[in-house]
Amino acid sequence: MFQFGQTVTRERRKRIPDPYNPDETTDGPWDDPDILEIPGAFVASSSSADVASATRSQVLTAKSLYCEPTADVLVGDRIRTAAAVYQVDAKPEADTNPFTGWQPVQEIPLEEVSG
């Protein structure tokens, strides 16, 4: 979709039987996730906030994944780029223009995963 975008990887934990209730399922471990490549996407800063207190000042920068509105990404998924791994921490939104029906891009808020 984006001429100079990149391919990112969406990782989703597989569902496994719940050990406490075999009739239900729960998220499995991250060691063998379902993987989906999302071509033509990009991760960029979406906003910054100045967080100041009496003893220190810092600026927090939020990241978002921008991709096709139809990309299969849900809260709890991980997004892997060449440089970092991010967790999807908020509901993905793909706004549609109410006058024309145009739906340009999906913005997915991310949180960097360490370790």
VOKOLFI-315884 format. One record per atom (N, C-alpha, C): residue number from 0; atom name; chain; residue in three letters; x, y, z. Coordinates in Angstrom, 1 decimal, padded with zeros to 4 digits. Each point is the difference from the previous one (the first is absolute). Last residue first. Example, Ala and Ser with C-alpha at 12.3 -4.5 7.8 and 13.67 -1.06 7.14 Angstrom:
2
SITE   k  a c   r     c1     c2     c3
SITE   1  N A SER  012.8 -002.2  007.1
SITE   1 CA A SER  000.9  001.1  000.0
SITE   1  C A SER -000.8  001.1  000.8
SITE   0  N A ALA  000.3 -005.7 -000.1
SITE   0 CA A ALA -000.9  001.2  000.0
SITE   0  C A ALA  000.9  001.2  000.0
//
This chain:
115
SITE   k  a c   r     c1     c2     c3
SITE 114  N A GLY  012.9 -007.9  025.8
SITE 114 CA A GLY  000.4 -001.3  000.4
SITE 114  C A GLY -000.5 -001.2 -000.8
SITE 113  N A SER -002.6  004.7  000.0
SITE 113 CA A SER  001.4 -000.2  000.3
SITE 113  C A SER  000.2 -001.4  000.5
SITE 112  N A VAL -003.8  003.0 -003.1
SITE 112 CA A VAL  000.3 -001.2  000.8
SITE 112  C A VAL  001.4 -000.1  000.2
SITE 111  N A GLU -003.4  004.4 -001.3
SITE 111 CA A GLU  001.2 -000.8 -000.3
SITE 111  C A GLU  000.1 -001.1  001.0
SITE 110  N A GLU -004.6  002.1 -001.8
SITE 110 CA A GLU  000.9  000.1  001.1
SITE 110  C A GLU  001.2 -000.9 -000.2
SITE 109  N A LEU -004.3  002.4 -003.3
SITE 109 CA A LEU  001.0 -001.0  000.4
SITE 109  C A LEU  000.7  000.4  001.3
SITE 108  N A PRO -004.7  001.1 -003.5
SITE 108 CA A PRO  000.9  000.4  001.0
SITE 108  C A PRO  000.8 -001.2  000.5
SITE 107  N A ILE -002.2  000.8 -004.8
SITE 107 CA A ILE -000.1 -000.9  001.1
SITE 107  C A ILE  001.0  000.4  001.0
SITE 106  N A GLU -002.9  001.7 -004.7
SITE 106 CA A GLU  001.0  000.4  001.0
SITE 106  C A GLU -000.2 -000.9  001.2
SITE 105  N A GLN -001.4 -000.1 -005.6
SITE 105 CA A GLN -000.3 -000.4  001.4
SITE 105  C A GLN  001.2  000.4  000.9
SITE 104  N A VAL -002.0  002.2 -004.9
SITE 104 CA A VAL  001.1 -000.7  000.7
SITE 104  C A VAL -000.6 -000.4  001.4
SITE 103  N A PRO -002.7  002.2 -003.7
SITE 103 CA A PRO  001.4  000.1 -000.4
SITE 103  C A PRO  000.9 -001.0  000.7
SITE 102  N A GLN -005.2  000.6 -001.5
SITE 102 CA A GLN  000.6 -000.6  001.2
SITE 102  C A GLN  001.5 -000.1 -000.3
SITE 101  N A TRP -004.9  002.5 -002.0
SITE 101 CA A TRP  001.4 -000.3 -000.2
SITE 101  C A TRP  000.6 -000.4  001.3
SITE 100  N A GLY -004.6  001.5 -001.0
SITE 100 CA A GLY  000.3 -001.4  000.2
SITE 100  C A GLY  001.4 -000.4 -000.1
SITE  99  N A THR -002.3  004.5 -000.2
SITE  99 CA A THR  000.4 -000.7 -001.3
SITE  99  C A THR  000.1 -001.5  000.2
SITE  98  N A PHE -001.5  003.0  003.6
SITE  98 CA A PHE -000.5  000.6 -001.2
SITE  98  C A PHE  000.3 -000.8 -001.3
SITE  97  N A PRO  001.6 -001.1  004.5
SITE  97 CA A PRO -001.5 -000.2 -000.1
SITE  97  C A PRO -000.6  000.6 -001.2
SITE  96  N A ASN  004.9 -002.3  000.9
SITE  96 CA A ASN -000.5  001.3 -000.2
SITE  96  C A ASN -001.5 -000.1 -000.2
SITE  95  N A THR  002.9 -003.5  002.9
SITE  95 CA A THR -000.6  000.2 -001.3
SITE  95  C A THR -000.6  001.4 -000.1
SITE  94  N A ASP  003.9 -002.9  003.3
SITE  94 CA A ASP -001.1  001.0 -000.2
SITE  94  C A ASP -000.4  000.1 -001.4
SITE  93  N A ALA  002.4 -003.6  003.1
SITE  93 CA A ALA  000.1  000.3 -001.4
SITE  93  C A ALA -001.2  000.9 -000.3
SITE  92  N A GLU  002.9 -002.2  004.6
SITE  92 CA A GLU -001.1  000.9 -000.6
SITE  92  C A GLU  000.3  000.2 -001.5
SITE  91  N A PRO  001.4 -003.6  004.5
SITE  91 CA A PRO  000.3  000.6 -001.3
SITE  91  C A PRO -001.2  000.8 -000.5
SITE  90  N A LYS  001.0 -000.8  005.3
SITE  90 CA A LYS -000.8 -000.5 -001.1
SITE  90  C A LYS  000.4  000.7 -001.3
SITE  89  N A ALA  003.7 -000.6  003.8
SITE  89 CA A ALA -001.3  000.7 -000.1
SITE  89  C A ALA -000.7 -000.5 -001.3
SITE  88  N A ASP  004.4 -001.4  001.3
SITE  88 CA A ASP -000.6  000.2  001.3
SITE  88  C A ASP -001.3  000.8  000.0
SITE  87  N A VAL  004.0 -003.3 -002.8
SITE  87 CA A VAL -001.2  000.8 -000.3
SITE  87  C A VAL -000.8  000.2  001.3
SITE  86  N A GLN  005.4 -000.7 -000.4
SITE  86 CA A GLN -001.2 -000.6  000.4
SITE  86  C A GLN -001.2  000.9 -000.4
SITE  85  N A TYR  005.4 -000.6 -002.0
SITE  85 CA A TYR -001.1  000.8  000.6
SITE  85  C A TYR -001.2 -000.9  000.4
SITE  84  N A VAL  005.7  000.0 -001.5
SITE  84 CA A VAL -001.2 -000.8  000.1
SITE  84  C A VAL -001.0  000.8  000.8
SITE  83  N A ALA  004.5  001.4 -003.4
SITE  83 CA A ALA -000.6 -000.2  001.3
SITE  83  C A ALA -001.2 -000.9  000.0
SITE  82  N A ALA  003.0  001.1 -003.9
SITE  82 CA A ALA  000.6  000.7  001.1
SITE  82  C A ALA -000.5 -000.3  001.4
SITE  81  N A ALA -001.7 -001.7 -004.3
SITE  81 CA A ALA  001.4 -000.3  000.0
SITE  81  C A ALA  000.7  000.5  001.2
SITE  80  N A THR -005.0 -001.0  000.7
SITE  80 CA A THR  000.7  000.7 -001.0
SITE  80  C A THR  001.4 -000.4  000.0
SITE  79  N A ARG -005.0 -001.9  002.1
SITE  79 CA A ARG  001.5 -000.1  000.0
SITE  79  C A ARG  000.5  000.8 -001.3
SITE  78  N A ILE -004.6 -000.5  003.5
SITE  78 CA A ILE  000.5  000.5 -001.3
SITE  78  C A ILE  001.5  000.0  000.0
SITE  77  N A ARG -004.2 -002.6  003.0
SITE  77 CA A ARG  001.3  000.6 -000.1
SITE  77  C A ARG  000.3  000.4 -001.4
SITE  76  N A ASP -005.0 -000.7  002.9
SITE  76 CA A ASP  001.0 -000.5 -001.0
SITE  76  C A ASP  001.3  000.7  000.2
SITE  75  N A GLY -003.9  001.2  002.5
SITE  75 CA A GLY  000.8 -001.2  000.6
SITE  75  C A GLY  001.0 -000.5 -001.0
SITE  74  N A VAL -004.3  002.5 -001.8
SITE  74 CA A VAL  000.6  000.3  001.2
SITE  74  C A VAL  000.7 -001.2  000.6
SITE  73  N A LEU -000.5 -000.1 -005.2
SITE  73 CA A LEU -000.9  000.1  001.1
SITE  73  C A LEU  000.8  000.4  001.2
SITE  72  N A VAL  000.0 -000.5 -005.8
SITE  72 CA A VAL  000.8  000.4  001.2
SITE  72  C A VAL -001.0  000.2  001.1
SITE  71  N A ASP  000.1 -001.0 -005.5
SITE  71 CA A ASP -000.5 -000.8  001.2
SITE  71  C A ASP  000.9  000.2  001.2
SITE  70  N A ALA -001.1  003.3 -004.4
SITE  70 CA A ALA  001.0 -000.8  000.6
SITE  70  C A ALA -000.6 -000.7  001.3
SITE  69  N A THR -002.1  003.3 -003.1
SITE  69 CA A THR -000.5 -001.4  000.1
SITE  69  C A THR  001.0 -000.9  000.6
SITE  68  N A PRO  000.7  004.8 -001.0
SITE  68 CA A PRO -001.1 -000.2  001.0
SITE  68  C A PRO -000.4 -001.4  000.2
SITE  67  N A GLU  005.1  001.3 -001.3
SITE  67 CA A GLU -001.3 -000.1 -000.7
SITE  67  C A GLU -001.1 -000.2  001.1
SITE  66  N A CYS  004.1  002.4  002.2
SITE  66 CA A CYS -000.1 -001.1 -001.1
SITE  66  C A CYS -001.4  000.0 -000.6
SITE  65  N A TYR  003.6  002.1  004.2
SITE  65 CA A TYR -000.9  000.5 -001.1
SITE  65  C A TYR  000.0 -001.0 -001.1
SITE  64  N A LEU  001.4  000.3  005.6
SITE  64 CA A LEU  000.1 -000.7 -001.3
SITE  64  C A LEU -001.0  000.5 -000.9
SITE  63  N A SER  002.3  002.6  004.4
SITE  63 CA A SER -001.2 -000.7 -000.6
SITE  63  C A SER  000.5 -000.7 -001.3
SITE  62  N A LYS  002.0  002.5  005.0
SITE  62 CA A LYS  000.2 -000.5 -001.3
SITE  62  C A LYS -001.3 -000.6 -000.5
SITE  61  N A ALA  001.6  004.0  003.8
SITE  61 CA A ALA -000.8 -001.2 -000.3
SITE  61  C A ALA  000.3 -000.4 -001.4
SITE  60  N A THR  002.9  002.9  003.9
SITE  60 CA A THR -000.4 -000.1 -001.4
SITE  60  C A THR -000.8 -001.3 -000.2
SITE  59  N A LEU  001.6  003.5  004.3
SITE  59 CA A LEU -000.4 -001.3 -000.4
SITE  59  C A LEU -000.5  000.0 -001.4
SITE  58  N A VAL  003.3  003.2  003.3
SITE  58 CA A VAL -001.0  000.0 -001.1
SITE  58  C A VAL -000.2 -001.4 -000.4
SITE  57  N A GLN  001.7  002.7  004.8
SITE  57 CA A GLN  000.3 -000.9 -001.1
SITE  57  C A GLN -001.1  000.1 -001.0
SITE  56  N A SER  002.3  002.0  005.0
SITE  56 CA A SER -000.8  000.3 -001.1
SITE  56  C A SER  000.3 -001.0 -001.1
SITE  55  N A ARG  000.4  000.6  005.9
SITE  55 CA A ARG  000.5 -000.3 -001.4
SITE  55  C A ARG -001.0  000.4 -001.1
SITE  54  N A THR -000.6  000.9  004.8
SITE  54 CA A THR  001.4 -000.5  000.0
SITE  54  C A THR  000.5 -000.3 -001.3
SITE  53  N A ALA -004.6  001.5  000.9
SITE  53 CA A ALA  000.9  000.9  000.8
SITE  53  C A ALA  001.5 -000.4 -000.1
SITE  52  N A SER -002.9 -001.5 -004.1
SITE  52 CA A SER -000.3  000.0  001.4
SITE  52  C A SER  000.9  000.9  000.7
SITE  51  N A ALA -002.0 -001.3 -005.3
SITE  51 CA A ALA  000.9  000.7  000.9
SITE  51  C A ALA -000.5 -000.2  001.4
SITE  50  N A VAL -000.6 -001.6 -005.4
SITE  50 CA A VAL -000.4 -000.5  001.3
SITE  50  C A VAL  001.0  000.6  001.0
SITE  49  N A ASP -001.9  000.6 -005.3
SITE  49 CA A ASP  001.0  000.5  000.9
SITE  49  C A ASP -000.5 -000.3  001.4
SITE  48  N A ALA -001.0 -002.5 -004.9
SITE  48 CA A ALA -000.5  000.7  001.2
SITE  48  C A ALA  001.1  000.4  000.9
SITE  47  N A SER -001.2 -001.7 -005.6
SITE  47 CA A SER  000.9  000.2  001.1
SITE  47  C A SER -000.7  000.7  001.2
SITE  46  N A SER -001.3 -003.3 -004.8
SITE  46 CA A SER -000.1  001.2  000.9
SITE  46  C A SER  001.1  000.1  001.0
SITE  45  N A SER  000.0 -003.1 -003.7
SITE  45 CA A SER -001.3  000.5 -000.2
SITE  45  C A SER -000.3  001.3  000.9
SITE  44  N A SER  004.4 -002.9 -002.5
SITE  44 CA A SER -000.5  000.7  001.2
SITE  44  C A SER -001.4  000.6 -000.3
SITE  43  N A ALA  001.4 -004.3 -002.8
SITE  43 CA A ALA  000.4  001.4  000.2
SITE  43  C A ALA -000.5  000.5  001.3
SITE  42  N A VAL  000.4 -004.6 -003.7
SITE  42 CA A VAL -000.2  000.4  001.4
SITE  42  C A VAL  000.6  001.4  000.2
SITE  41  N A PHE -002.2 -002.7 -004.5
SITE  41 CA A PHE  001.1  000.6  000.6
SITE  41  C A PHE -000.3  000.3  001.5
SITE  40  N A ALA -001.4 -003.3 -004.9
SITE  40 CA A ALA -000.4  000.8  001.2
SITE  40  C A ALA  001.2  000.8  000.5
SITE  39  N A GLY -000.4 -003.3 -003.8
SITE  39 CA A GLY -000.3  001.4 -000.3
SITE  39  C A GLY -000.5  000.8  001.2
SITE  38  N A PRO -000.5 -005.3  000.4
SITE  38 CA A PRO  000.9  000.7 -000.9
SITE  38  C A PRO -000.5  001.5 -000.1
SITE  37  N A ILE -000.4 -004.2  003.6
SITE  37 CA A ILE -000.8  001.2 -000.4
SITE  37  C A ILE  000.9  000.8 -000.9
SITE  36  N A GLU -000.2 -005.4  001.9
SITE  36 CA A GLU  000.8  001.1 -000.5
SITE  36  C A GLU -001.0  001.1 -000.5
SITE  35  N A LEU -000.5 -004.0  003.9
SITE  35 CA A LEU -000.6  000.6 -001.2
SITE  35  C A LEU  000.9  001.1 -000.4
SITE  34  N A ILE -000.2 -004.6  003.6
SITE  34 CA A ILE  000.7  001.1 -000.6
SITE  34  C A ILE -000.7  000.5 -001.3
SITE  33  N A ASP -000.7 -002.9  005.1
SITE  33 CA A ASP -000.5  000.1 -001.4
SITE  33  C A ASP  000.7  001.3 -000.6
SITE  32  N A PRO  002.7 -002.3  004.1
SITE  32 CA A PRO -001.2  000.8 -000.4
SITE  32  C A PRO -000.4 -000.2 -001.4
SITE  31  N A ASP  003.1 -002.2  003.9
SITE  31 CA A ASP -000.4 -000.5 -001.3
SITE  31  C A ASP -001.2  000.8 -000.5
SITE  30  N A ASP  002.2  001.1  004.1
SITE  30 CA A ASP  001.1 -000.7 -000.6
SITE  30  C A ASP -000.4 -000.6 -001.4
SITE  29  N A TRP -002.6  002.6  003.6
SITE  29 CA A TRP  000.5  000.7 -001.2
SITE  29  C A TRP  001.1 -000.8 -000.8
SITE  28  N A PRO -004.2 -002.3  003.0
SITE  28 CA A PRO  001.2  000.8  000.1
SITE  28  C A PRO  000.5  000.6 -001.3
SITE  27  N A GLY -005.3 -000.7  000.7
SITE  27 CA A GLY  001.2 -000.9  000.3
SITE  27  C A GLY  001.2  000.9  000.1
SITE  26  N A ASP -005.4  001.2  001.1
SITE  26 CA A ASP  001.2  000.3 -000.8
SITE  26  C A ASP  001.1 -001.0  000.3
SITE  25  N A THR -004.9 -001.9  000.8
SITE  25 CA A THR  000.8  001.2  000.5
SITE  25  C A THR  001.2  000.2 -000.9
SITE  24  N A THR -005.3 -002.9  000.3
SITE  24 CA A THR  001.4  000.2 -000.5
SITE  24  C A THR  000.6  001.2  000.6
SITE  23  N A GLU -004.2 -003.8  001.5
SITE  23 CA A GLU  000.4  001.4 -000.4
SITE  23  C A GLU  001.5 -000.1 -000.5
SITE  22  N A ASP -002.2 -003.8  001.8
SITE  22 CA A ASP -000.9  000.4 -000.9
SITE  22  C A ASP  000.3  001.4 -000.6
SITE  21  N A PRO  002.5 -002.2  003.6
SITE  21 CA A PRO  000.3 -000.5 -001.4
SITE  21  C A PRO -001.0  000.4 -001.0
SITE  20  N A ASN  001.8  002.2  004.6
SITE  20 CA A ASN -001.3 -000.2 -000.6
SITE  20  C A ASN  000.2 -000.5 -001.4
SITE  19  N A TYR  003.7  000.9  002.7
SITE  19 CA A TYR -000.9  000.0  001.1
SITE  19  C A TYR -001.4 -000.3 -000.5
SITE  18  N A PRO  003.8  000.4 -002.9
SITE  18 CA A PRO  000.3 -001.1  000.9
SITE  18  C A PRO -001.1 -000.1  001.1
SITE  17  N A ASP -000.7  001.8 -005.1
SITE  17 CA A ASP  000.2  000.5  001.3
SITE  17  C A ASP  000.2 -001.1  001.0
SITE  16  N A PRO  001.2 -000.3 -005.3
SITE  16 CA A PRO -001.0 -000.3  001.0
SITE  16  C A PRO  000.4  000.6  001.3
SITE  15  N A ILE  001.7  002.6 -004.2
SITE  15 CA A ILE  000.2 -001.3  000.5
SITE  15  C A ILE -001.1 -000.3  001.1
SITE  14  N A ARG  001.6  003.6 -004.4
SITE  14 CA A ARG -000.9 -000.3  001.1
SITE  14  C A ARG  000.2 -001.4  000.4
SITE  13  N A LYS  003.8  003.4 -002.1
SITE  13 CA A LYS -001.0 -001.0 -000.4
SITE  13  C A LYS -000.9 -000.3  001.2
SITE  12  N A ARG  002.6  004.8 -001.0
SITE  12 CA A ARG  000.1 -001.3  000.7
SITE  12  C A ARG -001.2 -000.9 -000.4
SITE  11  N A ARG  002.3  003.7 -003.2
SITE  11 CA A ARG -001.2 -000.2  000.9
SITE  11  C A ARG  000.2 -001.3  000.7
SITE  10  N A GLU  002.8  004.0 -003.3
SITE  10 CA A GLU  000.0 -001.2  000.8
SITE  10  C A GLU -001.2 -000.1  000.9
SITE   9  N A ARG  001.8  002.8 -004.7
SITE   9 CA A ARG -000.9  000.0  001.1
SITE   9  C A ARG  000.1 -001.4  000.6
SITE   8  N A THR  003.5  003.2 -003.0
SITE   8 CA A THR -000.5 -001.4  000.3
SITE   8  C A THR -001.0  000.2  001.2
SITE   7  N A VAL  001.8  003.4 -004.3
SITE   7 CA A VAL  000.1 -000.3  001.4
SITE   7  C A VAL -000.7 -001.3  000.2
SITE   6  N A THR  002.2  003.0 -004.3
SITE   6 CA A THR -000.8 -001.1  000.4
SITE   6  C A THR  000.3 -000.2  001.5
SITE   5  N A GLN  000.1  004.9 -002.4
SITE   5 CA A GLN  000.8 -001.2  000.3
SITE   5  C A GLN -000.9 -001.2  000.3
SITE   4  N A GLY -000.3  005.1 -003.0
SITE   4 CA A GLY -000.3 -000.7  001.2
SITE   4  C A GLY  000.9 -001.3  000.1
SITE   3  N A PHE -000.5  003.7 -003.4
SITE   3 CA A PHE  001.2 -000.2  000.7
SITE   3  C A PHE -000.2 -000.8  001.3
SITE   2  N A GLN -003.7  001.0 -002.8
SITE   2 CA A GLN  001.0 -000.2 -001.0
SITE   2  C A GLN  001.3 -000.4  000.7
SITE   1  N A PHE -004.7 -001.2  002.1
SITE   1 CA A PHE  000.9  001.2  000.0
SITE   1  C A PHE  001.2 -000.3 -000.9
SITE   0  N A MET -003.2 -003.4  000.0
SITE   0 CA A MET -000.8  001.2  000.0
SITE   0  C A MET  000.9  001.3  000.0
//
